[in-house]
Structure formats: C-alpha cells, structure tokens
Amino acid sequence: MGLFDKITKNKDESAKDAPKAAPVSGPIGEEKLIEAGDNKVVLPKGGSALAYGQVVNPHITEKTSMLGASNQYVFKVAKTSSKLEIKKSIEELYNVEVEKVNVVNLPAKKRRLGKQIGIRPGVKKAVVTLKSGSSIQLN
C-alpha cells in the first residue's frame, strides 16, 4: 500500500499547486454559433438549460424562409417537448412574444444502401407564429 499512498499524495499535491479556474460567466445577449450541416445558425446566449434543451435548431429551407414574411419561423425541437414548453423557450431565447405554436411530428423512415438497411430518425418541428411587430434574425 505504500506505493499507492505515494501516487495519491502526488496527485493531491499537484491539484493543490494548480491554479483554480475562475467561474466563467459571459454577458447576457452574447451569441452562440452552431453549425448545422452547411448552414451556420446563430442562437442567442443567456437562456436557461431548459430552453436550449427544447429548441434544437432553426430549420432553414426555401419554404421556411418564405414563411418568415408572414411572421412564422420553423424550429427543430426535442421529441418530448410540448407546445407550451416550446413557446416559453422561444420567448426566453429570442426575447419575442409568441402568438401560437403548431407542431409536426415526422416519423422515422427506413433507408437502404445496397443490402444495408438503416433508419433515418424522426424529427419534431414547430412552426412558431410571432405577434405582429416581433421578428427573429436567423441568418
């Protein structure tokens, strides 16, 4: 046991000598960059962990870009999130007022590549309608 005691003492001493890291806290309103495939999406920083857990990322396509003109935005969300949780998360992350939330739950699909059979995972999307005068800058 003498050898084991020497190893633990050395680890304890090196831990005492190492400088302690200061707690990291950024200013509210700072932005967080997320790369989703080819698109780079900017999500605001400063929301709670629950808000980031509910909203996965914005779903940006030609069709969803056209919905932006009618004050509607599409987000990929967690499978277990409800409309109320999505509404609170969007309001907290983007500081906007949400009028209503529509949810589409797309099922998983089988995909083949030669003899190999795989599954493309299902996705839950939320179409969020904002109150007039509110907008979100996703680009």
N, C-alpha and C positions, 0 to 999 in steps of 0.2 A: 504494500500500500504506500510505501514511501515514494515510489516513482509517480504514482497517481497524484499524491499530495503536491509534488513539485510542479506537475503540469497545471493543476488547478490554481496554485499560487501564482504561477507565471501569467496565466490568463487574467486573474484578478488584478495583478499589478499593472498589466498593460491596459486594462479597462480603466483603471484609476488615472493613469497618465494621459489617456486620450482626452482631448478637449470635448466638452459636451456641445452638441449641436443646439443652436438656438431654435426655438419653435418658429416654424415657417408660417407666416400669415401675409397674404397679399392684399392689396387694396380691393375694395368691393368695386365691381364694374370692370375688372380686368377680364380679358377674353382668353378662351382656351381653344386651341386649334386641333381639330380632329380630321384625320384623313380617312375618307370612306371611299375606297376604290380610287377612281380618277379624280373625284371631286374633293375639294378641301372645304370643310364646313367649320364655321366659327360659332362656338357655343359660348354664351356669356359665363363668366366665372363668378362665384359668390352665392350660388344656390345651395340648398341642402343636399345631403346624400340621397334623400328620398326623391327629390326632383330629378337628379341625374340618373337614378335607378329606373324611373318610369319612362323617361324620354330617351330613346337610344340615339337617334339622329334624325335630321330632316331628310325627307325623301324628295330628292330633286330630279325631276324629269321635265320634258317639254309640257306635258299635260298639267303637272303641278305648278309649273311656272306661270301658265295661263290662269290658274286658279288664284294666283296672287293678286290679280287685278280686281277680283271680286272679294278681296279681303279674306281668303281661305288659304290655309297652309297645311301641308301634309307632313306628318312625322311618323317614323317607325317607333313603336313603343313596346314595352315589355308585355309578354303574353298574359301576365296575371293582373295588369293594371286595369282599373275601371275608368269610366268617363270622368267621374269626379276627381280621381287622383291625377288624371291627365290634365284636366283643367287647372288644378292647383299648381301642378308642376310647370306648365307653360306660363302661367301668370307670374310665378316666382322667378323663373329663369330669364324671361324676356321683358318683364315689367310692363305687361299689356293686360287689357281686360278681354276675357274670352266670353263670347256670346253663347256658343254651343259647340259640342264635340260629337262628331259621328265616327263610329268605329267600324272597320272592316277587318275580319279575321280570315286571312287567306290560309288554306290548308297546305300541308306538306305534299310534295309530288314526287313520284318515282322517276328517276332519270337513268338511262343506260348509256354506257360507253363500251361497245363491243359486248362481251359476255358479262361484264361487271354491272351489277345493279346497285344504284345508290339512291339516296333520298335528299331532295332539296328541302331544307327546313321551311316550315310555315312562318308567316310573318303577320303581325298585327299592326295595322296602320290606323292612324287617327287623322281625320280631316277636321281641323280646328278653324272655326269661324270667329273672327275678332269683331269687336264692336267698332262702329264707324269712328274714324279718327285715329285708330291704332294700326300699326304696321310693324312687321318684323323684317330686318335686313338679313337675309340668309347668305348672300354672296360674299 
